[in-house]
């Protein structure tokens, strides 16, 4: 028996080439096929294609490979319009026609349910993915690392699975204003002789240029993330940014001294203009500070939040909890249909922004507090506030187990789950399955050209 398992693990070797038929897309946008009953993940390969693959990594349960030759092409394969598409790794699906991307994203949700739940998926209502009319230039925020190449400062992203900086002068999924601003600010830093942070030597000034653009207002915010408290000639730099880029209404310095891949540090300072920029979603305006979370695709966010509103089925009297609330965007979106809204988030600045946003819009039935839902929900319940509807939009790691236990304990009639990760969503739905029935799942494409898919799930107390 032992000999048998030894032989099967030696079936594929690194460097070995073999034919493979691609069955579906994986959760990271790679092609998935089977060779000798073992899963093989192949970036760049598409469902229905017959390819020759070279094994690049061999793990006990699966292998990874690269395409050496496409013997039979998918009818949905297209030429990626981005010239650095294959080096950058920021997008995974530019080589797949957009209408087919939407179908595959729905399938990614289904795969996660198959892997992590015991649901009868054939009986579930999983709706077609809601896409974009124009799936380009949709991102309102860029975070470009700084580095040097041939003695010149460059801004870009780290390549796929590497620490090699890929210089990017124009990203075609970014709003044009963020592209223009990043390049101009990089030039200004170079003109003023500002040094780039070297993380190995832990020397230099600026680590990252973060740019956020208001689609509706045209306002632009620039955040210079520095490795030290002092940024040389910072007043002159801020002045020059405002001079060359009149649309920039907020210039911020954020200090991050830590040896980390996390972009922001705790210390944020105003260099010029305002601490916030204004942005609209529909008729609702928001004040956005440098570190506040705000959806990266405002056009699709309106569609996403409309789906949340539909799933919440509000009649005007319900007590609603907006958990993991960020700057209160979802709460504001549904406020006109609710009796009372309460929300919470662990980031203090987000809560300050949320309360300011509510006040500015004259929304008097909402209050936001700093902290976790698992702290506040039981406390409010004891005080007599029992939510009818809880809306949650957690990070990629999904909901905290103690939060889900709190939901089971508090038992809101409806639970609306907004997810950006199908795997953690599926696990959380399975955990809630005894208490809640999934009415339907609505996938929404927030990030065209990538493998990401968001979902709005309508759950009802059994």
N, C-alpha and C positions, 0 to 999 in steps of 0.2 A: 504493500500500500504506500509506504514511504517513497519507494522508487518511482511509483506512478506520479506522485505530487512533484517530485524533483524534476521529472521529465517535462511535466506540463508547465512548470515555472520557467523552464529553459527553452520553451517553444519560440519565444520572440527574444531577439538580442538587439541591443542598440546598434544601429547602422544597417540592420536587416531591411530588405525591401520586399514588399508583398502587395498583392492586389486587394482592394477594399471597396465594398459598396456602402455608400453613406445612407443611413436609415433616417436620421433626424438631426436637428440642431441641439446641442447641449446648452446648459444654462449660461455658459459664457460665450455662446455664439459659435462654438467650434462644431465641426461635423462629427457625428458619432457613427461608428461602424463596428462590426464584430469579426475578429480573426481568430479561428480555432476557439470559439466560444468565449473569447475574452474581449472586453470593451476596449476600443481604440479611439482616442480623441484626436481630431485633426483640424487645427485652425485653418480657415480659408476654404475648407471643403463644404459642399452644399448637399442637402438631401436629394437623393436620386442619382448622384454622380458616381461614376466608377473611376477610381483613382489608383495610382501606384503610390504607396506610402513608404517613407523611410522612418523606422523607429528612432525616436530621439531620447525617450526615457521609458524605462520599464519598471512598473510597480507591481507588487504582488497581485493586486486585483484589476489593474487596467494598465494600458500603455498610452504613450503620446507619440505622435508622429508628424512629419511634414509632408506636404504634397510634392512628389517628384514629377508626376505627370497626370494630366486629366485625360482619361480614355473616353469618357462619355460625359459631356457637359450638361449641367442643369439648364433648362430653358429659361430659368429665372436669373441666371448669372449675368451681371452687367459689369462694365468697366468702372472702377472706382474713380470719381472725379478728383480726389485729393492726391497730390503727387507724393506725399509722405505717408500715405495710408498704412503701408505695410511696416514702416519703421516705428510709427508713433504708438500704435496700440490703444489710442483713446477711443477710436471707433472699431467695431468688429464686423459690421455688416454692410459696409458700403458696396461690396461686390454682389449684393443680393437686391433684386428689384423691390421697391418700397412696399407695393401691395402684398408681396410674398413675405416680407419682414413681419407684417401685421399678423399673417396666418401663423407663422412660426412662433411668434411671441405668445399667442394663445396656446400653442402646443407646449411651450416651455412651462406655462402654468399647469397644464394637464400632467406633464411629466413629474413635476414636483408633487402633485397630489397623488399620483401613482406610487411614487417612491416613499412618501412620508405619511400617508393616511390609509385608513381601511374603508374609505367611502366607496359607494357604488358610483363610479365617475360617469358611467353611461346615463345615469338618471339625474346628474347634476346639470343645472343651467349655467353653462360657461359661455358667455356672450362673445361675439366677434370683437376684436381689438379696435378701439377708437383711435384713429390715426390723425395725421396732420395734412392740410392741403399742400403746404410747402415745407417739406421735412429738412430744411437747411437754415442756417443762421438763426437758430432758435435759443441758444444759451445766453442768458443775461449776465453771466459771471465767469471770469477766467482766473485761474491761479497758476501763473507761469513761474517756474523756478528759474533762477539766474545761474549762469555758468560762463565759462570763457572758451572760445575756440579760435585758434590762431591769433591769440592776443586780443581778440575782440569780445565784448560782452554779448552773450546770446540769451534769449528767453525761450523757454519751451517746456516740454513734458518729458518725464523719463520713459524710455522705450519699454516695450512689453517685457515683463520679467527681467528687467535689467536696471542698473543704476547709470545708464548712459543717457545723457541729456540730448533729446532730439530738438534742434532749434526749429521754432515755428514762427513764420512771419505772418501767415494768414491761416486761420482755422475756419473751415467752411461750415462748421456747426455753431460757431460763435457769432453773436451779434456783431456787425461790422464796427460798431463804436468801441467794443472791447478790444478788437484787433488793433484798430488805429491807436487807441490810448496806450496799450501795452508797448507798442513799437516806439511811440513818441517818448514815453516816460523812460524807456530803456536808453534811448538816445540822449535824453537830458542827464541821466545818471552818468553816462559815459562822458558827456561834455564837462561835467563837474568833477570828473576824476574819482567817482565813488567806486569803491572796490566791491567785488562779489564775495560773498561768504563761501569759504572753503570748509566743508564739514569735516574733512580728515584732519586738517591743521587747526580747525576752529579759529580761523582768522577771517577778516574782511567784514564788510558792512551790511549789505542787503542780501537777503535770502530769496525773497519772492515778491513779485508784483501781482497784487490782486486787484482786478477791475470789475466793477459792477455797473451795468447800464440800465436805466429806466426805459423800457420799451415805449411807454405812453408819455412820459414826461421829458425824455431826452436827457435827463440829468445823469451825470457819470460820477462815480466815486472811485478814487485811487487809494489803495492801502499799500504802503511800503513796509514789508515785514523785515525788521532789522535784527541782527544777532546781538547788538549791544544797545545800551541806553542812548548813546550819542550817535546821531546821524550828522556827519559833517555838512555844514552849509545848508541845513534843512530849510531855513526860511527862504533862501534864494532858490532852492530846488522847487519848493511849493509855489513860489511866485512865477517861476519859469513854466511850470506845468499849467498854471491858470492862464498865462499869456499865450502859450502855444495851443492850448486846448480850452477855449472859453466854455465848452459844455461841461467841464469838470467843476462841480459845485462842492466837492468834499475831498480834501486831501488829508489822509490819516497816516500816522506811524503806529505800527504795532510791534512791540518788543517781544521776541521769542529767543531767550538765551539757551533753551534746553537742547540737548542732543536728541532730536526726535524728528520723525517724519510728519508730525502734526504741524499744520501750517501756522496757526495763530498761537501767540502767547496770551497771558492774562492782561497785559498792560497796553492800553490803547490811548493814543494821544492825538489831539487835533493839530494839524499843521496849517491848514487854511480852509476857508469856507465853513460848511456846516458839518456837524457830527453825523448827520443822516442825509440820505437822498429820499426823494418822494417817488412812489410808484403806484400805479393803479392796476387793479384787477376788476374788470367791469367798471362799476361806478364807485368801487371802494378804494380809497387811497391808503397807502401805508408809508410809515417812516421807517427806513431801514438803516440800522447802525452797522458798523463794519463786520461784527461777528454774528449778527442776527441771522438765523436760518430763514431763507425765503426760497420758494420753488424756483428752479433754474430755467424753466420753460413757461413763461407767463401765459402764452397762447393756449397751451394744453392744460394749464392749471385751472383755467376757467371751466374747461370741459370736465376735468377731474372733480372739481368742487361742486359742479352741477350734479354729477353722479352721486356724490356724498349726500347732497340735499335730497335727491330722489330716494336714496337708500334709507335715510333717517325718517322719512314719511311723517314730517312734523305737521301739526294741525294748529299751532299757535299757543298751546298750553304746556307743552312738555318741559321738564327739567332736563337740560342737556349738559353733559360733561365733555369738554374738549381736552383730551389727555395728550401729552407730548405736544403741547400747543404751539411751540415756536412763538412767532409774533402775533398769534391769534387769528391767522388768516381764515381758517375753517370756521371758527366761532363767529367771526364777522359775517361770513358768507351765509350762515344759517340763522343768524340772530333774529331776522324778521319773522321766522316761522316758529320761534321757541318762546316759552314762557320765561325761562331763566337759563342763563349759561354760566357755567363755572369752568375754569381751565387751569392747568398747571404745567410747568416746565422747570427743569433744574437749572437752566441758564437765566440768571438774574436779569441781564440786559434784555433778553427776549420778553420777559414778563413786563419790564418797564415799558418796552415798545408796545406790547399788547394792550396794556391799560391806557397808554397815550392814544393809541389808534381808536379804541372804543370811545374814549372821551371826545376825541375830535369829531367822530361821526354821530355823537349824541346817542350812542347805544347805551341805554341805562339798565338793561336787564342782564349785564355781563360783568363778571369780576374774575381777575386772574391772579394767581398766587405762585410763589417760587416753592418748588419741592416736588416730590414724587406723588404719583396717583395713589400708590399703595399707602402713603401717609394720609393724604387728604380725603380719599373716598370713604374709608371707615369712620373718620372723624366727622365728616359732613353727615353721614348716615345716622350716626348717634345723635347729632344735633337736629335731626328731622328732615334733612334734605336727601331724598331718595331719587337718584336720577332715573328718568324713563329711558333715556338714550345716552349711550356713551360712544363717542367718536374717537378713534385712536389712529395716529399716523406716526408709528415708531420708526427708529433708525433701522438700518439693514439687518441688525442682529435680532430684530423682531421684538415682541413684547417680553418684558421681564416676567418670569414665572410668578413672582409674588403679585405682580399686577393682575395677571390672569386669575390667580386665586382670589384676589380682591373682587374681580368681576363676578366670579362664581358665587361669592359670598353676598355681594350687594344686589346681584340679579336684575340689572336693567332689562326692560322689555325688549329693547333693540340694541344691537351692538354693531357699529359700522367700523370696519377695519380697512384702513388705507395702507397698502403694503408696497414696498419697493423691492422686496426680495421674495420670490415665489417659494423658495425652500423653507425659510423661517415662517412664512405665512402658513404653509401646509402643516408644519409641525404644531403651530399655535391653534389652527382650526381643529386638528385631531385632539388636542388637549381640551378644547372646549366642547367636543362633540356630545358628551353626556348631557350638557346643559343647554346647548344652543344648536339650532338647525340652520344650515347654510341655505338661504333662499336663492341667491345667485351670486356669480362672480363676474365682474365687468373689468376686463383688462383695458388699460389706457396706455398709449405709447407716449411717454414723456420724453424719451431720448431716442429719436430716430437715428438710424445708422449704428446703434449700439445694441448689445444683447439685453439691456435692461428693460424690464416691463413692470409697470405699476398695476395694481388691481384694487378695485373697490368691492368689498364683500359685504353683503347684507345678511346679518344674522339675527335670528329671532329666538327668544327664550322659549324652550319647549314647554 
